[in-house]
Each structure stands twice: as C-alpha cells, then as structure tokens.
Amino acid sequence: MQTKLKILALTIILASVSSAFADSTYIDNAGSIQTDSSAEEHNSVGVALAYNQNIYEGVGNKIRPFPLLNVTYDNFFLRGSMAGYNAYQDESLTFAFVVQPQFGGYTSDSSNDLEGMDDTSYLINTGVQAQYRLMPFILTVSGLHDVTGRTNGNTASARITVVVPLDDRRFALIPSITATWQDSNITDYYYSVSSSESTSARPEYEPDSALNLAYGLIMKYKLSENWAATLGYILTQYDDSIADSPIVSQKYASTALAGISYIF
C-alpha cells in the first residue's frame, strides 16, 4: 500500500464553546484525520481533503479525502479512524480504551529511491487515552501498542490545545502542540535500511527511538445550526533519528486540510 506517514498534530474543542462547534479536528500519530469531542452532546459526519508532504525519498505529495466522523453511543465512540470506550468521564477528566489503525509506510515501487526496500504496511494500535480539561486548556495523553506483530512497538503522545472563540463563538482558532514518542521497533520498521537493502547510494541504517513535534492551527466556523467548516495547517518536526535515514528526504513536513461536517 502506497501511503505516507503523515504528521500528527492534534486539537480538541474546548467545553466552553462546545455549543457552537460539533467537533475538533486534528491529524493523529497514525496519519489519519480525527475528530474528538469529549465535551460534546452532538454527533457529526463529514469529509475533508488533505494535502500531505511525503518525507520518503522520491515519493510525491498527494491530496486525499478523509472522513470526519464523530459518533457516540453511550460510552462507545467513533472519531475518525479511532474507536473507543469511555471507561470514566466527569466534567474535567476522561479516560478511554482505544483502538486505531496506523496507515503509514511505503512499497518498493513507490519511487526509484525505494527500489529494493522491503514493503511496509499498516499497524493496528490499541491502548489508553486520558484527557484533562482546565479551561482554556485541554491536555490529552495516550499510550498505544501495535498488536499486528509487525513491530510490537509502542507510541506515547501528549498534546496541549487552546481554543480562542471569536465572532460570538461561531468562529474559533485552535492552536495546538503535540509531542509523540515512537520506540525503536516502530522507527526501525518504517525508516531503517538493512544490510540486504543497502546500496552504494543507500547505506545501512538503524534508527533509535524518536520524539517528533507537531504544531497545528485549526480554524472552525459554524455555517449554520447543522453545518460547520474546518481549515487547518500542521507542521511536523521529525526527530533526527528519522530525518537522518537514507530513505527520508526532509526533517519538516506540512499538512493542510479543508473539510465540512454535518451536525445532528
């Protein structure tokens, strides 16, 4: 599957403006557009187009559609590609069990620079997520483990989000910063070059664990009682352990998105 590791950058809508916005939008560490609305009573469905810079050598950038999903039934929820169960929830704290696919990697025919590399594929991550809301901030932390057996790797992330409501709460600016740690099992799977894959132009490489940073700005506007529009930009700074890989072309990558959601 010719897909790309996209950037993580995460945002969550603040409870104080939840009556004006049905969901928040972010790009998670699995590279998927997500909606998260722990403080929301409404469900929403929508679609977004995302332009993603690819960090692999010779692989072009693409514009791809993504679903914007925020559906809750009792304690169960579906947000983007993430499904979960809220085991505990009060006015300020939420604790959930989650499962999420990770669509990342490349195939050897993705570019001439990757010819001779072993194909990589998706992962299925399961774990826990906790969110603490202290207006005007929301802190979200998560720990995930790959259960496909391809990496048996672990990922941990923390993000802080601030929502700035404007125009009588119909419009909001939502900046965020996210730190995501990936252990060496995951970085080895996606960014290493083994001795059998090495060439004169592509030396053998074994990455360490990585700490990536992502800076995001989401703009949301409620068009009507049932419709909301989203624009966003995320810049990811990859750890040197990833950026130094012979199959990686750059340390920074951008994602831009535009979407619309129906609230019900």
Protein Blocks (a to p, Z undefined) as FASTA:
>chain_A
ZZdddddddddddfklmmmpgbdcdddfkopacdddfkbcbdcddddddddddfbghiac
dddddddddddehjbccehjbccddfbdcfkbccddddddddedddfklpmklgoiacdd
ddddddddddddddfbdcdddddddfklmnopacddddddddddeehhlaccdddddddd
ddfklmmmmmpccfklpcfklccddddddddddddddddddfblmbccddddddddddfk
lmmpmkbcbfbdcdddddddddZZ
